[in-house]
Amino acid sequence: MDNRLFGNSTPPLADYVLNAANAPRGMSYLLLYSGGLDTSCCIKYIRDELNGTVLALTCDVGQVENFDEIGGKAVTLGAEYLFKDVKSDFYARYISKAIRLNARYFDGHPLASSLSRQIVSDCAVEIAKERNLAVIAHGATGRGNDSFRFDNAILSRLEGVKILAPIRNNQLDRDREIAFAQKHNIPVSATRENPYSIDENMWGREIEAGPLDDLSFPLPREALAWVKLQPSPSGQARVSIEFEGGLPVRFEFSDENGRAEVTDIVKAIMTLNTFAGSHGIGLYDHLEERASGVKVREIHESPAATLIIRAHQMLEHASLTSIELATKRYLETRWIQSMVSGRVDPVVYCIDEFAEVASRRISGGVTFKIAASHCFIESLRPVYGLDFHSMYGGDKDVGYNQDLVAPAIELMDGPTRQALRNHRMASSIMRD
């Protein structure tokens, strides 16, 4: 074993953490396995340094991967491999809530990885209980929020569990990991020429690390997979999304190649990623704050999430009162911060309940026209709209009595006008 890489034998500062200093040899470990650089190195570490056995768990959250190859790599490295398709659960437990809460980071990219960490942790805890495993391992570093997301999610779901995080515990960087992988013939896609860390699920694709740590580094076009920077020149692309109770239930896609309708939500999201991404929708170059307060640059590809959340917001604005919207906006911020930081507070479940109730009136349809990497609202059709047309049928002479406006102004705004007069009077006295 290359002890220059995995050489930290200092006892951990938290009781729930295991490392080379306190981990019993010969234990069984459940490893959250992506098949990438970090987690592949973790298998080697557990087997060689800790003399442990590894159950490598891969969760299908909608990433475009060859899972047979990932499983084959895990087995070649000496692990037992377990695959779980959790796409439907991922949508039901987390993406659906993110839609209802318009979950975008400071009005930028839609949340993606912070959501998938929760469903992967759910799955890991279920497997650990079934297999009676006492340790869950992951490949998160100490520089991002994933350590908070995984550790807190796992610890809050399974009492007494221990966590092993070899990359974090040994303070490794990608250059050293790449060298280690090459030395031990571990097949990984990351190289010194392609050093990016890429995380993908059906709700978004995130690219970070390597040269992106330099904020002046240009957008790495070669790392993009979903969003085309030179999209289709056709101006006839359209997407229609129908909502019931704040959630999408039917999608219709049309362009020069034809028309398609999809009602299966997982299939619809993945189809929309391809369709909208081919027209240049959903690219973000953004800074995300880590738990330490440090800002880290990330490139996000989120075509489906971009259109679905925007459609939801438009229906929401048409259907909810201004007080509901203001209250919801505040709660959305708290929910988003909790998910991104990985420090999920119980208030999240209260916010979920609020969003479910508020969303009961968010039904209807939205049609986008897409052209030259831009999307335009072509049609908005709320079922429970508060707009003039929905309330009065578009006829100004029926139901809306304009004679009542002046008395309302007198009754409701009289105190405000008097307060303004008092303000001017008091200001004049102060100046004199």
Secondary structure as GFF3:
##gff-version 3
##sequence-region A 1 432
A	DSSP	beta_strand	17	18	.	.	.	ID=ss1
A	DSSP	beta_strand	28	32	.	.	.	ID=ss2
A	DSSP	alpha_helix	37	48	.	.	.	ID=ss3
A	DSSP	beta_strand	53	60	.	.	.	ID=ss4
A	DSSP	alpha_helix	67	76	.	.	.	ID=ss5
A	DSSP	beta_strand	80	85	.	.	.	ID=ss6
A	DSSP	alpha_helix	87	90	.	.	.	ID=ss7
A	DSSP	pi_helix	91	95	.	.	.	ID=ss8
A	DSSP	alpha_helix	96	100	.	.	.	ID=ss9
A	DSSP	three_ten_helix	105	107	.	.	.	ID=ss10
A	DSSP	alpha_helix	113	131	.	.	.	ID=ss11
A	DSSP	beta_strand	135	137	.	.	.	ID=ss12
A	DSSP	alpha_helix	146	157	.	.	.	ID=ss13
A	DSSP	beta_strand	162	164	.	.	.	ID=ss14
A	DSSP	alpha_helix	166	169	.	.	.	ID=ss15
A	DSSP	alpha_helix	174	183	.	.	.	ID=ss16
A	DSSP	beta_strand	197	201	.	.	.	ID=ss17
A	DSSP	beta_strand	204	208	.	.	.	ID=ss18
A	DSSP	three_ten_helix	210	213	.	.	.	ID=ss19
A	DSSP	three_ten_helix	221	223	.	.	.	ID=ss20
A	DSSP	beta_strand	237	244	.	.	.	ID=ss21
A	DSSP	beta_strand	247	255	.	.	.	ID=ss22
A	DSSP	beta_strand	258	262	.	.	.	ID=ss23
A	DSSP	alpha_helix	265	278	.	.	.	ID=ss24
A	DSSP	beta_strand	283	289	.	.	.	ID=ss25
A	DSSP	beta_strand	295	301	.	.	.	ID=ss26
A	DSSP	alpha_helix	303	319	.	.	.	ID=ss27
A	DSSP	alpha_helix	322	341	.	.	.	ID=ss28
A	DSSP	alpha_helix	347	358	.	.	.	ID=ss29
A	DSSP	three_ten_helix	359	361	.	.	.	ID=ss30
A	DSSP	beta_strand	364	371	.	.	.	ID=ss31
A	DSSP	beta_strand	374	382	.	.	.	ID=ss32
A	DSSP	alpha_helix	388	392	.	.	.	ID=ss33
A	DSSP	three_ten_helix	402	404	.	.	.	ID=ss34
A	DSSP	alpha_helix	405	431	.	.	.	ID=ss35
###
